[in-house]
């Protein structure tokens, strides 16, 4: 296996989008209640800590509608938008923007909130690359809550027990495999967890396949073509094979509907050594 090139940034954004379902053209009278649907990524903490108090100080009551499982939440939001019902404001994964916009279920911010949506002073504080995660065909559809980078988390206590460096800085896939082999000697520990299989939904794509593909120096879509059965993609699948056929990973987690949540809990309990996840993971692990 060749060493990966410096990894390209694989990012998605959780967005706040103004839904056309619950926003009317006429001015509303106080008291005002604003419903916010949150799901997929753990955005509810940010909303309850920062967004809701600011609105409440302005006399607006905020009601948070939790979304639960990411795939179920995505289906629910799509149905709500199709039927023109649901929350006033919704959180969306940036990956959904193009699909919902192309189908007509999501409208640009300027169509819903007016020209002022493009005049907002806050845009100057958000890098263009991050803003682009909430855009489709050059139009804004939501406000990014942040970029969602991919990270290799590792348990320092398990690394110490396995004789691995506490300041571990892997430079290749082989470094991950070697660390996994050392962690495999610890009883009751799954050395490596990287999302795989259909049960993990888009987490398999975003937390597994695309970051690994970037590690080969390739992209999923380049020069007008999608990457199919390329040498790079075969290298990605070969890495998965090494993880899940040699005892470095637990294939059962990849087949169970709650496998991702269970991997979070297992990492928090010190039963997983290396976990590939988004940078939102640290806000999700039980304390």
NUDREN-927029 format. One line per 4 residues: number of its first residue (from 1); their letters; for each residue x, z, y of N, C-alpha, C. Coordinates in Angstrom, 3 decimals, decimal comma. Layout:
BEGIN
NUM> a> X:Z:Y:X:Z:Y:X:Z:Y ~ ... .
//
This chain:
BEGIN
1> xxxx> 0,851:0,000:-1,206:0,000:0,000:0,000:0,877:0,000:1,242 ~ 0,629:-0,893:2,176:1,436:-0,908:3,378:1,004:0,203:4,328 ~ 1,922:0,599:5,201:1,599:1,630:6,172:0,653:1,060:7,207 ~ -0,305:1,856:7,650:-1,219:1,349:8,668:-0,526:1,225:10,002 .
5> xxxx> -0,964:0,268:10,777:-0,476:0,138:12,132:-1,081:1,241:12,980 ~ -0,594:1,437:14,234:-1,221:2,442:15,090:-2,725:2,210:15,146 ~ -3,519:3,229:14,850:-4,965:3,020:14,705:-5,637:2,593:15,991 ~ -6,534:1,654:15,853:-7,364:1,259:16,985:-8,423:2,326:17,193 .
9> xxxx> -8,952:2,419:18,401:-9,985:3,390:18,685:-11,306:2,934:18,086 ~ -11,839:3,746:17,199:-13,169:3,498:16,649:-14,082:4,545:17,261 ~ -15,009:4,136:18,084:-15,810:5,112:18,804:-17,255:4,688:18,865 ~ -18,099:5,678:18,894:-19,514:5,465:19,138:-19,934:6,554:20,092 .
13> xxxx> -21,036:6,375:20,748:-21,468:7,385:21,703:-22,851:7,872:21,344 ~ -23,076:9,153:21,568:-24,430:9,652:21,588:-24,931:9,479:23,009 ~ -26,119:8,930:23,160:-26,626:8,569:24,473:-27,916:9,299:24,781 ~ -28,120:9,542:26,062:-29,435:9,936:26,540:-30,095:8,679:27,074 .
17> xxxx> -31,218:8,323:26,520:-31,930:7,125:26,957:-33,319:7,506:27,438 ~ -33,722:6,904:28,545:-35,073:7,140:29,057:-36,031:6,281:28,265 ~ -36,956:6,926:27,597:-37,901:6,184:26,771:-39,033:5,650:27,630 ~ -39,445:4,420:27,335:-40,586:3,859:28,052:-41,899:4,389:27,509 .
21> xxxx> -41,808:5,211:26,436:-43,035:5,714:25,812:-43,771:6,682:26,730 ~ -43,013:7,631:27,313:-43,683:8,699:28,032:-43,486:8,659:29,524 ~ -42,944:7,569:30,068:-42,697:7,485:31,501:-43,711:6,544:32,131 ~ -44,494:7,064:33,027:-45,494:6,241:33,698:-45,020:5,814:35,073 .
25> xxxx> -45,709:4,842:35,646:-45,300:4,354:36,950:-45,747:5,262:38,085 ~ -46,831:5,996:37,903:-47,352:6,832:38,962:-46,549:8,120:39,086 ~ -46,474:8,665:40,314:-45,760:9,918:40,532:-46,488:11,055:39,823 ~ -45,704:11,956:39,227:-46,312:13,069:38,519:-46,431:14,263:39,456 .
29> xxxx> -47,413:15,112:39,196:-47,604:16,326:39,963:-46,988:17,480:39,198 ~ -46,474:18,463:39,923:-45,926:19,655:39,285:-47,075:20,504:38,759 ~ -46,860:21,305:37,713:-45,607:21,448:36,989:-45,353:20,267:36,050 ~ -44,071:19,943:35,863:-43,661:18,821:35,036:-43,013:19,340:33,758 .
33> xxxx> -43,383:18,746:32,640:-42,748:19,051:31,357:-42,055:17,800:30,856 ~ -40,778:17,924:30,543:-39,976:16,812:30,061:-39,634:17,060:28,594 ~ -40,062:16,159:27,719:-39,744:16,302:26,298:-38,489:15,496:25,974 ~ -37,590:16,111:25,218:-36,314:15,498:24,849:-36,166:15,543:23,338 .
37> xxxx> -36,009:14,380:22,713:-35,793:14,306:21,267:-34,297:14,198:21,004 ~ -33,779:15,086:20,153:-32,345:15,087:19,846:-32,154:15,048:18,344 ~ -31,244:14,208:17,907:-30,962:14,121:16,481:-29,804:13,198:16,219 ~ -29,403:13,110:14,978:-28,286:12,268:14,602:-26,966:12,961:14,842 .
41> xxxx> -26,561:13,119:16,086:-25,371:13,869:16,446:-25,817:15,187:17,077 ~ -24,957:16,210:17,026:-25,362:17,534:17,514:-25,380:17,621:19,031 ~ -26,332:16,906:19,659:-26,425:16,898:21,115:-27,314:18,015:21,637 ~ -28,079:18,681:20,749:-29,045:19,664:21,218:-28,376:20,838:21,922 .
45> xxxx> -27,157:21,227:21,494:-26,463:22,326:22,159:-26,122:21,991:23,591 ~ -25,682:20,759:23,823:-25,356:20,309:25,181:-26,614:20,287:26,039 ~ -27,712:19,858:25,443:-28,962:19,785:26,200:-29,446:21,174:26,581 ~ -29,445:22,105:25,612:-29,953:23,446:25,898:-29,032:24,231:26,824 .
49> xxxx> -27,724:23,950:26,769:-26,774:24,701:27,581:-26,662:24,172:29,002 ~ -26,714:22,842:29,166:-26,451:22,245:30,474:-27,648:21,504:31,064 ~ -28,280:20,646:30,266:-29,339:19,801:30,815:-30,586:20,610:31,156 ~ -31,100:21,346:30,179:-32,352:22,080:30,387:-32,281:23,070:31,544 .
53> xxxx> -31,236:23,906:31,651:-31,190:24,854:32,779:-31,199:24,164:34,143 ~ -30,509:23,019:34,259:-30,485:22,314:35,545:-31,874:21,805:35,916 ~ -32,603:21,264:34,950:-33,961:20,789:35,219:-34,891:21,964:35,524 ~ -34,702:23,064:34,795:-35,573:24,218:34,999:-35,391:24,812:36,387 .
57> xxxx> -34,157:24,772:36,900:-33,932:25,253:38,272:-34,654:24,379:39,297 ~ -34,920:23,122:38,902:-35,654:22,214:39,786:-37,158:22,267:39,528 ~ -37,582:23,204:38,686:-39,007:23,360:38,417:-39,553:22,493:37,310 ~ -38,667:21,918:36,491:-39,086:21,066:35,384:-38,863:21,801:34,068 .
61> xxxx> -39,894:21,906:33,263:-39,771:22,533:31,956:-39,277:21,497:30,949 ~ -38,263:21,856:30,171:-37,701:20,963:29,168:-38,056:21,478:27,781 ~ -38,655:20,620:26,970:-39,006:20,956:25,588:-38,152:20,092:24,667 ~ -37,322:20,748:23,866:-36,436:20,034:22,956:-37,134:19,818:21,621 .
65> xxxx> -37,141:18,579:21,159:-37,743:18,223:19,883:-36,622:17,876:18,905 ~ -36,210:18,809:18,032:-35,097:18,542:17,112:-35,403:17,361:16,202 ~ -34,343:16,630:15,841:-34,543:15,429:15,046:-34,205:15,562:13,582 ~ -33,370:16,546:13,211:-33,022:16,732:11,808:-32,039:15,692:11,307 .
69> xxxx> -32,203:15,288:10,046:-31,309:14,353:9,387:-31,182:13,056:10,177 ~ -29,954:12,528:10,253:-29,675:11,361:11,093:-30,502:10,147:10,700 ~ -30,563:9,854:9,402:-31,293:8,665:8,964:-32,796:8,815:9,194 ~ -33,334:10,006:8,932:-34,751:10,249:9,175:-35,061:10,173:10,675 .
73> xxxx> -34,134:10,713:11,478:-34,326:10,688:12,925:-34,347:9,249:13,443 ~ -33,437:8,441:12,923:-33,379:7,042:13,352:-34,689:6,331:13,044 ~ -35,234:6,555:11,863:-36,500:5,932:11,484:-37,629:6,406:12,386 ~ -37,642:7,721:12,669:-38,695:8,285:13,515:-38,650:7,698:14,919 .
77> xxxx> -37,453:7,608:15,509:-37,325:7,080:16,865:-37,755:5,619:16,913 ~ -37,365:4,839:15,910:-37,751:3,426:15,878:-39,266:3,285:15,835 ~ -39,916:4,120:15,041:-41,386:4,075:14,950:-42,031:4,518:16,254 ~ -41,482:5,579:16,873:-42,028:6,063:18,136:-41,942:4,987:19,217 .
81> xxxx> -40,790:4,321:19,287:-40,622:3,276:20,297:-41,537:2,091:20,028 ~ -41,721:1,757:18,757:-42,591:0,646:18,393:-44,038:0,913:18,797 ~ -44,454:2,179:18,625:-45,850:2,544:18,907:-46,032:3,099:20,316 ~ -44,947:3,109:21,109:-45,001:3,585:22,489:-45,488:5,020:22,587 .
85> xxxx> -44,942:5,851:21,724:-45,212:7,288:21,803:-43,888:8,012:21,560 ~ -43,932:9,325:21,659:-42,727:10,096:21,426:-42,242:10,787:22,682 ~ -40,968:11,174:22,695:-40,405:11,952:23,787:-40,136:11,107:25,029 ~ -40,003:11,806:26,180:-39,678:11,127:27,433:-38,227:10,654:27,437 .
89> xxxx> -37,357:11,483:26,901:-35,932:11,180:26,831:-35,486:11,345:25,389 ~ -34,663:10,429:24,902:-34,233:10,490:23,509:-32,712:10,363:23,435 ~ -32,120:11,000:22,433:-30,697:10,792:22,165:-30,582:9,730:21,089 ~ -29,627:8,828:21,287:-29,423:7,726:20,356:-27,945:7,590:20,051 .
93> xxxx> -27,628:7,199:18,842:-26,278:6,782:18,539:-26,066:5,422:19,183 ~ -24,896:5,223:19,783:-24,627:3,959:20,451:-24,766:2,755:19,550 ~ -24,608:2,967:18,232:-24,726:1,866:17,289:-26,135:1,290:17,235 ~ -27,119:2,092:17,654:-28,507:1,652:17,535:-28,957:0,788:18,716 .
97> xxxx> -28,199:0,814:19,817:-28,655:0,193:21,054:-28,995:-1,280:20,877 ~ -28,052:-2,047:20,316:-28,280:-3,487:20,183:-29,495:-3,803:19,342 ~ -29,629:-3,101:18,212:-30,763:-3,349:17,321:-32,089:-3,072:18,016 ~ -32,183:-1,923:18,695:-33,440:-1,542:19,347:-33,724:-2,424:20,566 .
101> xxxx> -32,679:-2,806:21,284:-32,881:-3,657:22,456:-33,301:-5,056:22,048 ~ -32,652:-5,609:21,038:-32,969:-6,969:20,600:-34,403:-7,059:20,079 ~ -34,878:-5,966:19,463:-36,238:-5,972:18,924:-37,285:-5,667:19,992 ~ -36,829:-5,360:21,216:-37,761:-5,075:22,298:-38,278:-3,658:22,324 .
105> xxxx> -37,761:-2,800:21,438:-38,241:-1,418:21,403:-37,534:-0,521:22,406 ~ -36,425:-0,979:22,949:-35,701:-0,221:23,964:-35,481:-1,118:25,164 ~ -35,798:-0,590:26,355:-35,673:-1,373:27,570:-34,506:-0,868:28,410 ~ -33,885:-1,720:29,229:-32,782:-1,286:30,086:-33,212:-0,183:31,045 .
109> xxxx> -32,247:0,633:31,472:-32,566:1,738:32,376:-33,211:1,247:33,663 ~ -32,774:0,112:34,168:-33,347:-0,382:35,425:-34,806:-0,793:35,259 ~ -35,202:-1,208:34,069:-36,603:-1,558:33,835:-37,481:-0,319:33,808 ~ -36,908:0,791:33,359:-37,693:2,017:33,194:-37,604:2,924:34,420 .
113> xxxx> -36,375:3,105:34,940:-36,160:4,040:36,050:-35,971:3,361:37,388 ~ -35,912:2,027:37,421:-35,756:1,317:38,680:-34,297:1,060:39,032 ~ -34,045:0,363:40,138:-32,670:-0,002:40,542:-31,755:1,200:40,717 ~ -32,321:2,357:41,021:-31,496:3,551:41,245:-30,658:3,903:40,016 .
117> xxxx> -31,073:3,437:38,843:-30,320:3,724:37,632:-28,913:3,149:37,706 ~ -28,739:2,052:38,427:-27,413:1,451:38,578:-26,650:2,016:39,763 ~ -27,324:2,735:40,633:-26,669:3,268:41,822:-26,140:4,676:41,605 ~ -26,450:5,252:40,474:-26,086:6,657:40,209:-24,589:6,893:40,424 .
121> xxxx> -24,272:7,929:41,206:-22,880:8,238:41,530:-22,076:8,632:40,294 ~ -22,741:9,159:39,287:-22,039:9,625:38,093:-21,328:8,541:37,308 ~ -21,764:7,280:37,460:-21,106:6,205:36,716:-19,632:6,106:37,059 ~ -19,269:6,475:38,300:-17,868:6,354:38,720:-16,964:7,330:37,979 .
125> xxxx> -17,559:8,329:37,328:-16,773:9,321:36,598:-16,699:9,025:35,102 ~ -17,334:7,959:34,660:-17,352:7,608:33,240:-16,549:6,329:33,051 ~ -15,492:6,338:32,241:-14,689:5,124:32,031:-15,547:3,956:31,574 ~ -15,161:2,773:31,978:-15,927:1,580:31,634:-16,060:1,400:30,126 .
129> xxxx> -15,001:1,740:29,392:-15,059:1,591:27,933:-16,134:2,471:27,330 ~ -16,304:3,675:27,887:-17,333:4,591:27,390:-18,709:4,114:27,837 ~ -18,830:3,650:29,078:-20,104:3,112:29,539:-20,567:1,963:28,653 ~ -19,605:1,163:28,208:-19,947:0,008:27,386:-20,617:0,355:26,086 .
133> xxxx> -20,421:1,579:25,616:-21,049:1,992:24,367:-22,563:2,144:24,513 ~ -23,025:2,238:25,753:-24,465:2,326:25,989:-25,032:1,055:26,584 ~ -24,283:-0,030:26,480:-24,727:-1,292:27,056:-24,940:-2,346:25,978 ~ -25,777:-3,292:26,309:-26,016:-4,425:25,425:-26,319:-5,638:26,289 .
137> xxxx> -25,626:-6,732:26,053:-25,782:-7,948:26,850:-25,623:-7,664:28,338 ~ -24,677:-6,757:28,663:-24,359:-6,486:30,056:-25,314:-5,564:30,781 ~ -26,273:-4,953:30,088:-27,244:-4,079:30,742:-27,159:-2,677:30,143 ~ -27,376:-1,668:30,999:-27,296:-0,281:30,570:-28,602:0,164:29,920 .
141> xxxx> -28,463:0,871:28,798:-29,637:1,390:28,100:-29,605:2,910:27,966 ~ -28,499:3,537:28,319:-28,435:4,982:28,181:-27,211:5,561:28,852 ~ -27,207:6,866:28,962:-26,106:7,625:29,555:-25,271:8,232:28,435 ~ -24,005:7,838:28,290:-23,175:8,393:27,219:-22,926:9,886:27,422 .
145> xxxx> -23,065:10,642:26,356:-22,717:12,060:26,391:-21,229:12,252:26,113 ~ -20,574:11,225:25,595:-19,147:11,319:25,307:-18,770:10,295:24,262 ~ -17,473:10,010:24,159:-16,977:9,129:23,106:-16,878:9,922:21,811 ~ -17,053:9,235:20,703:-17,105:9,884:19,395:-15,944:9,359:18,554 .
149> xxxx> -14,761:9,948:18,733:-13,568:9,497:18,023:-13,544:10,061:16,609 ~ -12,687:9,486:15,769:-12,557:9,933:14,379:-11,302:10,774:14,225 ~ -11,424:11,871:13,470:-10,367:12,872:13,365:-10,178:13,270:11,911 ~ -8,924:13,555:11,530:-8,652:14,187:10,235:-8,491:15,688:10,478 .
153> xxxx> -9,472:16,458:10,028:-9,388:17,911:10,111:-8,716:18,435:8,848 ~ -7,926:19,493:8,980:-7,325:20,082:7,786:-7,291:21,602:7,912 ~ -7,372:22,260:6,778:-7,425:23,715:6,715:-6,001:24,259:6,629 ~ -5,569:24,943:7,672:-4,193:25,429:7,738:-3,898:26,476:6,663 .
157> xxxx> -4,887:27,294:6,336:-4,671:28,298:5,291:-4,407:27,632:3,940 ~ -5,191:26,590:3,633:-4,978:25,871:2,370:-3,645:25,130:2,391 ~ -3,293:24,592:3,545:-2,002:23,904:3,650:-0,855:24,882:3,400 ~ -1,001:26,099:3,937:0,040:27,109:3,724:0,169:27,431:2,242 .
161> xxxx> -0,973:27,606:1,572:-0,946:27,915:0,142:-0,342:26,781:-0,678 ~ -0,551:25,557:-0,229:-0,057:24,398:-0,969:1,377:24,031:-0,596 ~ 1,975:24,790:0,338:3,339:24,503:0,752:3,465:23,310:1,672 ~ 2,395:22,965:2,359:2,388:21,826:3,280:2,647:22,304:4,704 .
165> xxxx> 3,189:21,457:5,572:3,473:21,856:6,959:2,194:22,157:7,729 ~ 2,226:23,221:8,529:1,043:23,608:9,287:0,819:22,694:10,487 ~ 1,862:21,997:10,910:1,718:21,038:12,009:1,658:19,617:11,455 ~ 0,927:19,451:10,401:0,819:18,176:9,669:0,462:17,036:10,606 .
169> xxxx> 1,227:15,970:10,562:0,985:14,772:11,380:1,114:13,544:10,486 ~ 0,065:13,180:9,748:0,171:12,043:8,825:0,410:10,743:9,567 ~ 1,299:9,928:9,038:1,589:8,647:9,653:1,171:7,465:8,798 ~ 0,603:7,739:7,621:0,198:6,657:6,726:-0,861:7,184:5,766 .
173> xxxx> -1,515:6,263:5,075:-2,460:6,674:4,039:-1,740:7,431:2,932 ~ -0,503:7,041:2,654:0,243:7,702:1,593:0,474:9,174:1,927 ~ 0,669:9,499:3,206:0,820:10,891:3,606:-0,438:11,689:3,279 ~ -1,600:11,055:3,432:-2,864:11,722:3,096:-2,956:11,941:1,592 .
177> xxxx> -2,594:10,920:0,833:-2,632:11,029:-0,624:-1,650:12,092:-1,129 ~ -0,466:12,148:-0,528:0,524:13,136:-0,945:0,050:14,550:-0,640 ~ -0,536:14,751:0,535:-1,078:16,071:0,874:-2,219:16,430:-0,059 ~ -3,061:15,443:-0,392:-4,150:15,689:-1,324:-3,645:16,108:-2,697 .
181> xxxx> -2,563:15,481:-3,150:-1,993:15,842:-4,455:-1,509:17,284:-4,466 ~ -0,933:17,747:-3,355:-0,485:19,137:-3,269:-1,673:20,093:-3,236 ~ -2,722:19,730:-2,503:-3,920:20,578:-2,413:-4,674:20,635:-3,731 ~ -4,531:19,594:-4,541:-5,221:19,519:-5,832:-4,804:20,655:-6,763 .
185> xxxx> -3,637:21,230:-6,530:-3,140:22,314:-7,377:-3,851:23,635:-7,096 ~ -4,566:23,714:-5,975:-5,270:24,949:-5,626:-6,615:24,990:-6,339 ~ -6,945:26,084:-7,028:-8,215:26,153:-7,762:-9,421:26,180:-6,826 ~ -10,463:25,445:-7,201:-11,714:25,452:-6,442:-11,669:24,708:-5,131 .
189> xxxx> -10,638:23,886:-4,920:-10,481:23,175:-3,648:-10,612:21,669:-3,869 ~ -11,452:21,026:-3,049:-11,507:19,569:-3,008:-10,478:19,112:-1,994 ~ -9,456:18,387:-2,405:-8,372:18,038:-1,479:-8,811:17,209:-0,272 ~ -9,584:16,137:-0,516:-9,912:15,196:0,562:-11,394:14,852:0,508 .
193> xxxx> -12,046:14,862:1,664:-13,430:14,398:1,773:-13,493:13,314:2,830 ~ -13,857:12,121:2,400:-14,079:11,004:3,326:-15,395:10,348:2,931 ~ -16,297:10,186:3,886:-17,656:9,741:3,593:-17,667:8,403:2,859 ~ -18,516:8,336:1,835:-18,638:7,129:1,020:-20,053:7,057:0,465 .
197> xxxx> -20,471:5,873:0,050:-21,759:5,729:-0,621:-22,925:5,610:0,332 ~ -24,051:5,170:-0,203:-25,241:4,928:0,615:-25,921:6,208:1,073 ~ -25,770:7,297:0,321:-26,434:8,548:0,699:-25,914:9,081:2,038 ~ -24,683:8,741:2,381:-24,091:9,208:3,637:-24,559:8,378:4,835 .
201> xxxx> -25,280:7,291:4,570:-25,792:6,470:5,666:-24,676:5,868:6,500 ~ -24,876:5,843:7,821:-23,893:5,225:8,699:-22,593:6,021:8,773 ~ -22,601:7,278:8,307:-21,367:8,060:8,288:-20,314:7,388:7,417 ~ -20,745:6,723:6,346:-19,791:5,994:5,507:-19,114:4,889:6,305 .
205> xxxx> -19,903:4,187:7,108:-19,346:3,103:7,914:-18,437:3,632:9,006 ~ -18,946:4,583:9,802:-18,241:5,017:10,997:-17,115:5,999:10,724 ~ -17,260:6,857:9,706:-16,239:7,869:9,438:-15,276:7,456:8,342 ~ -15,628:6,394:7,608:-14,801:5,984:6,495:-14,269:4,577:6,633 .
209> xxxx> -15,140:3,595:6,439:-14,703:2,207:6,334:-14,052:1,689:7,617 ~ -14,700:1,863:8,768:-14,156:1,282:9,998:-12,832:1,917:10,431 ~ -12,681:3,252:10,401:-11,363:3,808:10,732:-10,275:3,343:9,771 ~ -10,600:3,247:8,474:-9,607:2,768:7,515:-9,264:1,301:7,782 .
213> xxxx> -10,270:0,511:8,111:-10,027:-0,893:8,413:-9,122:-1,025:9,639 ~ -9,358:-0,163:10,638:-8,489:-0,167:11,814:-7,060:0,190:11,433 ~ -6,919:1,060:10,421:-5,592:1,447:9,967:-4,804:0,306:9,365 ~ -5,481:-0,754:8,940:-4,792:-1,934:8,414:-4,437:-2,916:9,523 .
217> xxxx> -4,879:-2,608:10,742:-4,664:-3,520:11,855:-5,753:-4,553:11,995 ~ -6,872:-4,381:11,285:-7,974:-5,347:11,315:-9,200:-4,752:11,989 ~ -10,150:-5,608:12,311:-11,417:-5,208:12,894:-12,547:-5,769:12,055 ~ -13,727:-5,154:12,177:-14,867:-5,607:11,394:-15,402:-6,939:11,921 .
221> xxxx> -15,195:-7,201:13,208:-15,662:-8,453:13,806:-14,611:-8,924:14,797 ~ -14,067:-10,093:14,583:-13,025:-10,604:15,463:-13,067:-12,127:15,491 ~ -12,840:-12,665:16,678:-12,800:-14,123:16,870:-14,052:-14,808:16,317 ~ -15,191:-14,158:16,537:-16,466:-14,752:16,147:-16,799:-14,687:14,676 .
225> xxxx> -16,022:-13,910:13,903:-16,289:-13,833:12,468:-16,302:-12,377:11,998 ~ -17,155:-12,103:11,008:-17,205:-10,791:10,377:-16,167:-10,722:9,259 ~ -15,563:-9,545:9,125:-14,604:-9,340:8,052:-15,341:-9,163:6,737 ~ -15,047:-10,012:5,771:-15,681:-9,912:4,459:-14,673:-9,491:3,409 .
229> xxxx> -14,512:-10,299:2,396:-13,614:-9,965:1,284:-12,170:-10,303:1,649 ~ -11,691:-9,677:2,716:-10,341:-9,922:3,194:-9,350:-9,010:2,473 ~ -8,068:-9,292:2,662:-7,036:-8,417:2,111:-7,158:-7,015:2,681 ~ -7,462:-6,921:3,984:-7,612:-5,615:4,623:-8,757:-4,821:4,013 .
233> xxxx> -9,909:-5,468:3,806:-11,051:-4,770:3,228:-10,751:-4,323:1,799 ~ -10,027:-5,121:1,063:-9,666:-4,744:-0,299:-8,724:-3,536:-0,301 ~ -7,864:-3,439:0,709:-7,006:-2,269:0,829:-7,839:-1,010:1,098 ~ -8,874:-1,148:1,929:-9,767:-0,016:2,208:-10,430:0,459:0,921 .
237> xxxx> -10,963:-0,471:0,146:-11,637:-0,113:-1,103:-10,653:0,489:-2,109 ~ -9,406:0,001:-2,091:-8,391:0,550:-2,985:-8,074:2,000:-2,616 ~ -8,081:2,307:-1,312:-7,843:3,688:-0,881:-8,974:4,594:-1,360 ~ -10,212:4,116:-1,206:-11,355:4,884:-1,723:-11,195:5,136:-3,225 .
241> xxxx> -10,757:4,116:-3,950:-10,584:4,259:-5,393:-9,561:5,354:-5,706 ~ -8,484:5,392:-4,940:-7,465:6,409:-5,171:-7,998:7,814:-4,898 ~ -8,870:7,931:-3,919:-9,427:9,241:-3,596:-10,399:9,717:-4,665 ~ -11,304:8,827:-5,081:-12,431:9,273:-5,896:-12,300:9,012:-7,398 .
245> xxxx> -11,195:8,450:-7,833:-10,993:8,302:-9,285:-9,805:9,113:-9,787 ~ -9,152:9,831:-8,876:-7,991:10,627:-9,282:-8,207:12,121:-9,077 ~ -9,435:12,513:-8,702:-9,720:13,933:-8,519:-9,368:14,471:-7,146 ~ -8,971:13,599:-6,208:-8,673:14,072:-4,854:-9,951:14,318:-4,058 .
249> xxxx> -11,019:13,599:-4,375:-12,304:13,771:-3,701:-13,396:14,079:-4,695 ~ -14,508:14,616:-4,193:-15,647:14,962:-5,040:-16,704:13,860:-4,927 ~ -16,835:12,990:-5,929:-17,802:11,884:-5,839:-19,251:12,361:-5,812 ~ -19,516:13,566:-6,283:-20,898:14,054:-6,289:-21,434:14,230:-4,877 .
253> xxxx> -20,566:14,662:-3,952:-21,006:14,828:-2,567:-21,472:13,516:-1,970 ~ -20,911:12,416:-2,450:-21,221:11,107:-1,889:-22,546:10,555:-2,404 ~ -23,112:11,178:-3,408:-24,324:10,666:-4,044:-25,558:11,510:-3,743 ~ -25,372:12,665:-3,123:-26,489:13,577:-2,884:-26,979:13,455:-1,439 .
257> xxxx> -28,298:13,506:-1,226:-28,850:13,339:0,120:-28,288:14,316:1,143 ~ -27,963:15,546:0,700:-27,438:16,553:1,608:-25,924:16,693:1,480 ~ -25,271:15,670:0,928:-23,846:15,761:0,667:-22,997:15,977:1,909 ~ -23,346:15,304:2,993:-22,537:15,453:4,200:-22,627:16,869:4,746 .
261> xxxx> -23,853:17,402:4,802:-24,019:18,770:5,262:-23,290:19,758:4,358 ~ -23,314:19,503:3,058:-22,614:20,368:2,121:-21,107:20,282:2,305 ~ -20,611:19,089:2,679:-19,177:18,970:2,935:-18,786:19,769:4,175 ~ -19,661:19,817:5,180:-19,399:20,640:6,361:-19,255:22,105:5,956 .
265> xxxx> -20,229:22,584:5,170:-20,219:23,986:4,756:-19,009:24,292:3,885 ~ -18,656:23,352:3,004:-17,510:23,572:2,124:-16,213:23,651:2,920 ~ -16,078:22,813:3,948:-14,886:22,881:4,783:-14,828:24,210:5,527 ~ -15,967:24,642:6,053:-16,021:25,916:6,767:-15,691:27,082:5,850 .
269> xxxx> -16,023:26,959:4,562:-15,763:28,027:3,581:-14,370:27,944:2,969 ~ -13,569:26,975:3,392:-12,226:26,848:2,850:-12,178:26,217:1,474 ~ -13,152:25,334:1,175:-13,181:24,681:-0,139:-12,868:23,188:-0,056 ~ -12,591:22,690:1,153:-12,123:21,314:1,346:-10,870:21,373:2,199 .
273> xxxx> -9,834:20,659:1,764:-8,564:20,723:2,475:-8,472:19,788:3,659 ~ -8,870:18,527:3,485:-8,790:17,508:4,535:-10,150:16,844:4,663 ~ -10,671:16,783:5,874:-11,995:16,213:6,111:-11,910:15,157:7,198 ~ -12,351:13,944:6,896:-12,415:12,869:7,888:-13,801:12,904:8,531 .
277> xxxx> -13,851:13,139:9,829:-15,132:13,256:10,523:-14,974:12,824:11,980 ~ -16,080:12,866:12,704:-16,039:12,560:14,130:-15,617:13,811:14,900 ~ -15,297:13,629:16,196:-14,881:14,786:16,972:-16,054:15,714:17,301 ~ -17,254:15,311:16,952:-18,413:16,194:17,120:-18,500:17,225:16,013 .
281> xxxx> -17,686:17,064:14,963:-17,767:17,948:13,806:-17,543:19,403:14,154 ~ -16,603:19,673:15,066:-16,301:21,067:15,370:-17,483:21,810:15,979 ~ -18,424:21,068:16,564:-19,630:21,705:17,104:-20,680:21,932:16,036 ~ -20,445:21,378:14,828:-21,461:21,436:13,771:-21,153:22,460:12,692 .
285> xxx> -19,868:22,805:12,530:-19,482:23,710:11,438:-20,023:25,099:11,714 ~ -20,691:25,718:10,719:-21,166:27,092:10,908:-20,016:28,027:11,245 ~ -20,235:28,932:12,182:-19,181:29,870:12,568:-19,070:30,995:11,551 .
//
